[in-house]
Amino acid sequence: MTSTQVFADADDMKWITQCMKDNMNEGAKEDVVFKYCQCMNNKMDSNETKSISQWEKSHPNEMKDCEKQSGWK
C-alpha cells in the first residue's frame, strides 16, 4: 500500500502558515483553510519564490482543484 500524503518540511510549513494567515478572514473553517493551503503548496515547485497567495492568482485551475479537495465553498 502506498500513501499519496506529502510530508511538509519546515519551509513548506512556513508557506502554509502564511497562506493560513492570508486566508483567515475568508469564511472557511481553519481545517479547510489548512487543507487548501497544503494542497496549493503541494502543487507548487519546491523552488518557487512566490507565496501561495501570490502564486494562486496566476494558477486558477490549481486553485479551483484545491478548493474542491479541501471542501472550501
C-alpha positions as CSV (number, residue, x, y, z in Angstrom):
1,M,0.0,0.0,0.0
2,T,1.3,3.4,-0.9
3,S,0.4,6.8,0.5
4,T,-0.1,9.9,-1.5
5,Q,0.4,12.1,1.5
6,V,3.2,14.5,1.2
7,F,5.1,15.4,4.3
8,A,5.8,19.1,4.7
9,D,9.3,20.3,5.8
10,A,10.0,23.4,7.7
11,D,10.0,25.6,4.6
12,D,6.7,24.2,3.5
13,M,5.2,24.8,6.9
14,K,6.3,28.5,6.6
15,W,4.5,28.9,3.4
16,I,1.4,27.0,4.6
17,T,1.3,29.1,7.8
18,Q,1.5,32.3,5.8
19,C,-1.3,31.1,3.5
20,M,-3.5,30.4,6.5
21,K,-2.9,33.9,7.8
22,D,-3.7,35.4,4.4
23,N,-7.0,33.4,4.3
24,M,-8.1,33.5,7.9
25,N,-10.9,36.0,7.1
26,E,-12.2,34.3,4.0
27,G,-15.1,32.5,5.8
28,A,-13.8,28.9,5.8
29,K,-13.1,26.8,8.9
30,E,-9.4,26.5,10.0
31,D,-9.1,22.8,9.0
32,V,-10.5,23.6,5.5
33,V,-8.0,26.5,5.1
34,F,-5.2,24.2,6.2
35,K,-6.1,21.6,3.6
36,Y,-6.4,24.2,0.9
37,C,-3.0,25.7,1.7
38,Q,-1.4,22.3,2.0
39,C,-2.9,21.3,-1.4
40,M,-1.7,24.6,-3.0
41,N,1.8,24.2,-1.5
42,N,2.0,20.6,-2.9
43,K,1.2,21.8,-6.4
44,M,3.9,24.4,-6.3
45,D,7.5,23.7,-7.4
46,S,9.9,23.5,-4.4
47,N,12.0,26.3,-5.9
48,E,9.0,28.7,-6.2
49,T,9.7,32.1,-4.6
50,K,6.2,33.4,-4.6
51,S,3.9,32.9,-1.6
52,I,1.0,30.6,-2.0
53,S,-1.3,33.7,-2.0
54,Q,0.7,35.3,-4.8
55,W,1.0,32.0,-6.8
56,E,-2.7,31.2,-6.7
57,K,-3.5,34.4,-8.6
58,S,-1.7,33.1,-11.7
59,H,-2.9,29.5,-11.3
60,P,-6.7,29.5,-11.2
61,N,-7.0,25.8,-12.2
62,E,-4.9,24.7,-9.3
63,M,-6.8,27.0,-7.0
64,K,-10.1,25.5,-8.1
65,D,-8.8,22.0,-7.7
66,C,-7.6,22.7,-4.1
67,E,-10.8,24.5,-3.2
68,K,-12.7,21.3,-4.3
69,Q,-10.3,19.0,-2.5
70,S,-10.4,20.9,0.7
71,G,-14.1,21.4,0.8
72,W,-13.9,25.1,0.5
73,K,-17.3,26.5,-0.6
